[in-house]
Amino acid sequence: MHTSDSVDDFRAALSAVVKTYDVRGLVGSGLTTEVVTAVAAGFVDEIGAAGSEVVVGHDMRDSSPEFVAAFARGARARGADVVSIGLCSTDESYYASGALNAAAAMFTASHNPATYNGIKLSRAGAQGISLDTGLAAIRDRAAVYLAEGLVEVDRPGGYRELDVLADYAAYLRGLVDLTGIRPIRVVVDAGNGMGGLTVPAVLGQDAGLPALPIEIIPMYFELDGSFPNHEANPLEPANLVDLQAAVVEHGADLGLAFDGDADRCFVVDATGAAVSPSAVAAIVAVREIARVRATDPDADITVIHNLITSNIVPETIEAAGATPYRTRVGHSLIKDAMRETGAVFGGEHSAHYYFRDFWSADNGMLAAMHLLAEFGSQDRPLSELAAVYSPYSQSGEINSSVEDVPAAYARIVEAFTGRGEFDELDGLTVTGLTDESEPFWWFSVRPSNTEPLLRLNVEAADIATMGRVRDEVLGLIRG
């Protein structure tokens, strides 16, 4: 038996890989098979999954299969029946969690380099788990198992394998009808991630579904966790360059880029210009509001957006007769808010899109399907459709290393007192006290959860105002 000090040591070590919303770390150092087995045991104990099924899926990273095996050992030792769904996207694992009403573990490090891996944990019904809602307790339980050894229950759990790809694809096809749209040519960059598996199943015929009027031109569909072509992180403009060139080269109508675990989707138009996730969120919101209105004209409809999406998102939601609900930035926060408010849809600046019809979980493929349906039901190019939902100028997120965050906040508050309204929902948001002579603007400054960084986002009525506010605030942040 080890000393209690070693439990504290293991807890401290685990704190480096147990993040706010998931588990993530360097393979072989922070994240080992021993750690994964202990986390699995702690997970089953914390959520009371003994005697119930736990879904386990994984992405294409080389380390994923051994981690799945390690997780299955820990989960079965504590009495859970493991359902292995094999290679899948993160939203496919959410589908399995929802359809089977089972807890789930997805092995992925999303867009991080090949040297990383991680676990996204869900309660039954694809309900997210964060540090505040169970992940800290799972970490603490895992620390005890690492220090004192794994205790097997009298009746360990079973194991079975299940392929859910065809059912997942059919479920999504049932939510968005793409059969009647005009023919569309689409370049898809899967970034050697899981979109290479899911796109041909959902939008093509690999899962045995009927052909759609969509021509897919594939890029980097080969599953390869070493990411030989570019990082699977379309949020970085450099990783969209190949897609932008291919869309123009092939004369495509638009392009789609998925991240490594294929739960986020980014869009470019026929000219190769990026379509902002806020514009996509606004387009999908209108469609989801209209769908509910068609069956229940008097329904109270809520749509969620986080505080750094463009102002066009809440404006569009209100214009469509629904209620916008503003949240802090954060994956599990929005999942929780979706459930609490009964929201039909939620959109983030980072291209995470959440759907009530998908167990309030996020699904980039479903957002892409809504966009294809909207685009394919009218005659304008995507650049014109997107322009309707992109009336303002945005800075994008600008990160600054800051040693004294409170001092930086104090400088901002002093400079903008009397010039703007202050909101401290998540960091500091300042909205300009504008009149006819002063164009509209706002900015958000948020601290990073993990680094000494401040993140700045600015939006304004025009590019000159945006640049002026951006430069002033950056000067105050950087002292």
BELPEKA-V292315 format. One record per residue. RES is the residue in three letters. SS is DSSP state (~ for helix, > for strand, _ for the rest). D_CENTER is the distance of its C-alpha to the mean C-alpha in Angstrom with 2 decimals. Layout:
res: {RES | RES}
ss: {SS | SS}
d_center: {D_CENTER | D_CENTER}
//
This chain:
res: {MET | HIS | THR | SER | ASP | SER | VAL | ASP | ASP | PHE | ARG | ALA | ALA | LEU | SER | ALA | VAL | VAL | LYS | THR | TYR | ASP | VAL | ARG | GLY | LEU | VAL | GLY | SER | GLY | LEU | THR | THR | GLU | VAL | VAL | THR | ALA | VAL | ALA | ALA | GLY | PHE | VAL | ASP | GLU | ILE | GLY | ALA | ALA | GLY | SER | GLU | VAL | VAL | VAL | GLY | HIS | ASP | MET | ARG | ASP | SER | SER | PRO | GLU | PHE | VAL | ALA | ALA | PHE | ALA | ARG | GLY | ALA | ARG | ALA | ARG | GLY | ALA | ASP | VAL | VAL | SER | ILE | GLY | LEU | CYS | SER | THR | ASP | GLU | SER | TYR | TYR | ALA | SER | GLY | ALA | LEU | ASN | ALA | ALA | ALA | ALA | MET | PHE | THR | ALA | SER | HIS | ASN | PRO | ALA | THR | TYR | ASN | GLY | ILE | LYS | LEU | SER | ARG | ALA | GLY | ALA | GLN | GLY | ILE | SER | LEU | ASP | THR | GLY | LEU | ALA | ALA | ILE | ARG | ASP | ARG | ALA | ALA | VAL | TYR | LEU | ALA | GLU | GLY | LEU | VAL | GLU | VAL | ASP | ARG | PRO | GLY | GLY | TYR | ARG | GLU | LEU | ASP | VAL | LEU | ALA | ASP | TYR | ALA | ALA | TYR | LEU | ARG | GLY | LEU | VAL | ASP | LEU | THR | GLY | ILE | ARG | PRO | ILE | ARG | VAL | VAL | VAL | ASP | ALA | GLY | ASN | GLY | MET | GLY | GLY | LEU | THR | VAL | PRO | ALA | VAL | LEU | GLY | GLN | ASP | ALA | GLY | LEU | PRO | ALA | LEU | PRO | ILE | GLU | ILE | ILE | PRO | MET | TYR | PHE | GLU | LEU | ASP | GLY | SER | PHE | PRO | ASN | HIS | GLU | ALA | ASN | PRO | LEU | GLU | PRO | ALA | ASN | LEU | VAL | ASP | LEU | GLN | ALA | ALA | VAL | VAL | GLU | HIS | GLY | ALA | ASP | LEU | GLY | LEU | ALA | PHE | ASP | GLY | ASP | ALA | ASP | ARG | CYS | PHE | VAL | VAL | ASP | ALA | THR | GLY | ALA | ALA | VAL | SER | PRO | SER | ALA | VAL | ALA | ALA | ILE | VAL | ALA | VAL | ARG | GLU | ILE | ALA | ARG | VAL | ARG | ALA | THR | ASP | PRO | ASP | ALA | ASP | ILE | THR | VAL | ILE | HIS | ASN | LEU | ILE | THR | SER | ASN | ILE | VAL | PRO | GLU | THR | ILE | GLU | ALA | ALA | GLY | ALA | THR | PRO | TYR | ARG | THR | ARG | VAL | GLY | HIS | SER | LEU | ILE | LYS | ASP | ALA | MET | ARG | GLU | THR | GLY | ALA | VAL | PHE | GLY | GLY | GLU | HIS | SER | ALA | HIS | TYR | TYR | PHE | ARG | ASP | PHE | TRP | SER | ALA | ASP | ASN | GLY | MET | LEU | ALA | ALA | MET | HIS | LEU | LEU | ALA | GLU | PHE | GLY | SER | GLN | ASP | ARG | PRO | LEU | SER | GLU | LEU | ALA | ALA | VAL | TYR | SER | PRO | TYR | SER | GLN | SER | GLY | GLU | ILE | ASN | SER | SER | VAL | GLU | ASP | VAL | PRO | ALA | ALA | TYR | ALA | ARG | ILE | VAL | GLU | ALA | PHE | THR | GLY | ARG | GLY | GLU | PHE | ASP | GLU | LEU | ASP | GLY | LEU | THR | VAL | THR | GLY | LEU | THR | ASP | GLU | SER | GLU | PRO | PHE | TRP | TRP | PHE | SER | VAL | ARG | PRO | SER | ASN | THR | GLU | PRO | LEU | LEU | ARG | LEU | ASN | VAL | GLU | ALA | ALA | ASP | ILE | ALA | THR | MET | GLY | ARG | VAL | ARG | ASP | GLU | VAL | LEU | GLY | LEU | ILE | ARG | GLY}
ss: {_ | _ | _ | ~ | ~ | ~ | ~ | ~ | ~ | ~ | ~ | ~ | ~ | ~ | ~ | _ | _ | > | _ | _ | _ | _ | > | > | > | > | > | _ | _ | _ | > | _ | ~ | ~ | ~ | ~ | ~ | ~ | ~ | ~ | ~ | ~ | ~ | ~ | ~ | ~ | ~ | _ | _ | _ | _ | _ | > | > | > | > | > | > | _ | _ | _ | _ | _ | ~ | ~ | ~ | ~ | ~ | ~ | ~ | ~ | ~ | ~ | ~ | ~ | ~ | ~ | _ | _ | _ | > | > | > | > | > | > | > | _ | _ | ~ | ~ | ~ | ~ | ~ | ~ | ~ | ~ | ~ | ~ | _ | _ | _ | > | > | > | > | > | _ | _ | _ | _ | _ | _ | _ | _ | > | > | > | > | > | > | > | > | _ | _ | _ | > | > | _ | _ | ~ | ~ | ~ | _ | ~ | ~ | ~ | ~ | ~ | ~ | ~ | ~ | ~ | ~ | ~ | ~ | ~ | ~ | _ | _ | _ | _ | _ | _ | _ | _ | _ | _ | > | > | > | _ | _ | _ | ~ | ~ | ~ | ~ | ~ | ~ | ~ | ~ | ~ | ~ | ~ | _ | _ | _ | _ | _ | _ | _ | _ | > | > | > | > | > | > | _ | _ | _ | _ | _ | ~ | ~ | ~ | ~ | ~ | ~ | ~ | ~ | _ | _ | _ | _ | _ | _ | _ | _ | _ | _ | _ | > | > | > | > | > | > | _ | _ | _ | _ | _ | _ | _ | _ | _ | _ | _ | _ | _ | _ | _ | _ | _ | ~ | ~ | ~ | ~ | ~ | ~ | ~ | ~ | ~ | ~ | ~ | ~ | ~ | _ | _ | _ | _ | > | > | > | > | > | _ | _ | _ | _ | _ | _ | > | > | > | > | > | _ | _ | _ | _ | > | > | _ | ~ | ~ | ~ | ~ | ~ | ~ | ~ | ~ | ~ | ~ | ~ | ~ | ~ | ~ | ~ | ~ | ~ | ~ | ~ | _ | _ | _ | _ | _ | _ | > | > | > | > | > | _ | _ | _ | _ | ~ | ~ | ~ | ~ | ~ | ~ | ~ | ~ | ~ | _ | _ | _ | > | > | > | > | > | _ | _ | _ | ~ | ~ | ~ | ~ | ~ | ~ | ~ | ~ | ~ | ~ | ~ | _ | _ | _ | > | > | > | _ | _ | _ | _ | _ | > | > | > | ~ | ~ | ~ | _ | _ | > | > | _ | ~ | ~ | ~ | ~ | ~ | ~ | ~ | ~ | ~ | ~ | ~ | ~ | ~ | _ | _ | _ | _ | _ | ~ | ~ | ~ | ~ | ~ | ~ | ~ | _ | _ | _ | _ | > | > | _ | _ | _ | > | > | > | > | _ | _ | _ | ~ | ~ | ~ | ~ | ~ | ~ | ~ | ~ | ~ | ~ | ~ | ~ | _ | _ | _ | > | > | > | > | _ | _ | _ | _ | > | > | > | > | > | _ | _ | _ | _ | _ | _ | _ | _ | > | > | > | > | > | > | > | _ | _ | _ | _ | _ | > | > | > | > | > | > | > | > | _ | _ | ~ | ~ | ~ | ~ | ~ | ~ | ~ | ~ | ~ | ~ | ~ | ~ | ~ | ~ | ~ | _ | _}
d_center: {41.39 | 39.57 | 39.99 | 37.68 | 37.05 | 35.21 | 32.77 | 32.03 | 31.76 | 29.23 | 27.23 | 27.25 | 26.20 | 23.32 | 22.15 | 21.38 | 18.77 | 17.56 | 14.94 | 13.74 | 10.87 | 11.84 | 14.76 | 14.88 | 18.07 | 20.66 | 22.06 | 25.64 | 25.80 | 23.10 | 21.78 | 24.72 | 25.66 | 27.59 | 24.66 | 22.51 | 25.48 | 25.97 | 22.36 | 22.65 | 25.94 | 24.70 | 21.75 | 24.25 | 26.66 | 24.37 | 23.00 | 26.38 | 25.40 | 28.87 | 30.34 | 27.01 | 24.69 | 21.63 | 19.45 | 18.68 | 16.85 | 16.14 | 15.11 | 17.89 | 18.49 | 22.21 | 21.85 | 19.72 | 22.76 | 24.79 | 22.06 | 21.67 | 25.46 | 25.52 | 23.02 | 25.17 | 28.24 | 27.06 | 25.71 | 28.89 | 31.12 | 30.00 | 30.58 | 27.34 | 27.56 | 25.00 | 23.64 | 22.50 | 20.50 | 20.58 | 18.47 | 15.34 | 11.76 | 9.22 | 9.33 | 13.04 | 13.32 | 11.98 | 14.67 | 17.21 | 16.53 | 17.01 | 19.90 | 21.70 | 20.93 | 20.47 | 18.55 | 16.34 | 15.51 | 13.28 | 14.59 | 12.39 | 11.89 | 9.11 | 10.68 | 13.39 | 16.99 | 18.88 | 20.57 | 17.55 | 16.14 | 14.46 | 13.83 | 11.09 | 13.56 | 13.83 | 16.98 | 18.57 | 16.96 | 13.33 | 13.73 | 11.62 | 13.82 | 13.90 | 16.97 | 18.50 | 18.17 | 19.51 | 17.97 | 20.89 | 23.37 | 22.06 | 22.50 | 25.99 | 27.00 | 25.95 | 28.09 | 31.07 | 30.71 | 30.56 | 33.62 | 35.66 | 34.67 | 32.86 | 34.89 | 34.87 | 35.45 | 38.52 | 36.62 | 33.71 | 31.08 | 31.13 | 29.01 | 28.26 | 26.27 | 24.58 | 23.23 | 20.83 | 19.80 | 22.46 | 21.80 | 18.04 | 19.08 | 21.82 | 19.74 | 17.44 | 20.68 | 22.09 | 19.52 | 19.96 | 23.44 | 23.64 | 27.25 | 29.02 | 27.31 | 29.29 | 28.97 | 26.04 | 25.74 | 22.22 | 21.47 | 18.35 | 17.32 | 15.61 | 16.14 | 17.91 | 14.72 | 14.14 | 14.16 | 17.83 | 18.25 | 16.28 | 17.24 | 20.96 | 20.69 | 18.96 | 20.40 | 23.42 | 25.95 | 25.03 | 24.41 | 27.71 | 26.53 | 28.65 | 28.20 | 26.41 | 27.80 | 25.10 | 26.17 | 23.48 | 24.36 | 22.44 | 21.56 | 20.86 | 20.32 | 22.11 | 20.02 | 20.74 | 19.03 | 21.21 | 19.45 | 22.90 | 22.10 | 19.41 | 16.35 | 13.34 | 11.54 | 12.10 | 11.34 | 14.80 | 17.50 | 19.61 | 17.31 | 17.74 | 21.53 | 22.36 | 20.52 | 22.17 | 25.52 | 25.22 | 24.46 | 27.62 | 29.62 | 29.06 | 29.49 | 26.24 | 25.05 | 21.50 | 19.02 | 15.50 | 13.56 | 10.87 | 9.43 | 11.12 | 9.54 | 9.03 | 5.80 | 5.47 | 8.99 | 11.39 | 14.90 | 18.40 | 21.60 | 24.96 | 26.11 | 23.16 | 21.90 | 18.19 | 17.10 | 15.07 | 11.70 | 13.86 | 16.39 | 14.14 | 13.02 | 16.76 | 17.86 | 15.73 | 16.79 | 20.39 | 20.23 | 18.83 | 21.40 | 24.12 | 23.43 | 23.93 | 26.91 | 28.54 | 29.08 | 29.40 | 30.75 | 31.07 | 27.71 | 26.05 | 22.57 | 19.79 | 16.67 | 14.19 | 13.13 | 12.56 | 15.63 | 14.92 | 14.20 | 17.51 | 20.37 | 20.57 | 17.73 | 19.79 | 22.92 | 21.89 | 20.91 | 24.31 | 26.19 | 25.00 | 26.45 | 23.46 | 22.50 | 19.65 | 18.19 | 16.99 | 14.88 | 14.23 | 11.13 | 8.95 | 6.34 | 9.49 | 11.57 | 10.11 | 10.25 | 13.74 | 14.68 | 13.93 | 16.36 | 18.78 | 19.27 | 19.06 | 16.95 | 16.81 | 13.60 | 11.07 | 9.64 | 8.21 | 9.91 | 7.11 | 6.60 | 3.93 | 6.98 | 8.57 | 12.05 | 15.05 | 16.45 | 13.67 | 14.36 | 12.19 | 9.07 | 6.15 | 7.68 | 7.80 | 11.37 | 12.44 | 11.61 | 13.56 | 16.28 | 16.73 | 17.13 | 19.58 | 21.42 | 21.89 | 22.93 | 25.16 | 26.95 | 28.42 | 30.32 | 28.88 | 27.07 | 23.37 | 24.39 | 26.50 | 24.05 | 21.31 | 24.05 | 24.66 | 21.22 | 21.45 | 24.65 | 23.90 | 23.63 | 20.68 | 20.87 | 17.33 | 16.37 | 19.48 | 19.71 | 23.17 | 24.63 | 26.58 | 29.02 | 30.02 | 27.12 | 29.44 | 31.95 | 29.46 | 28.48 | 32.20 | 32.93 | 30.34 | 31.65 | 35.21 | 34.63 | 32.90 | 34.93 | 36.70 | 34.49 | 31.29 | 29.83 | 27.92 | 24.91 | 23.63 | 20.68 | 18.40 | 20.62 | 22.96 | 22.67 | 25.91 | 26.77 | 29.96 | 33.10 | 33.73 | 36.75 | 38.21 | 38.94 | 35.55 | 32.44 | 29.33 | 26.89 | 24.45 | 22.66 | 20.29 | 20.89 | 18.62 | 19.38 | 17.09 | 16.66 | 17.89 | 20.13 | 22.98 | 21.07 | 20.93 | 18.27 | 19.91 | 18.73 | 21.64 | 22.22 | 25.70 | 27.87 | 28.93 | 28.31 | 31.41 | 30.44 | 26.90 | 28.51 | 31.12 | 28.83 | 26.42 | 29.41 | 31.04 | 28.08 | 27.42 | 31.11 | 30.94 | 27.93 | 29.65 | 32.99}
//
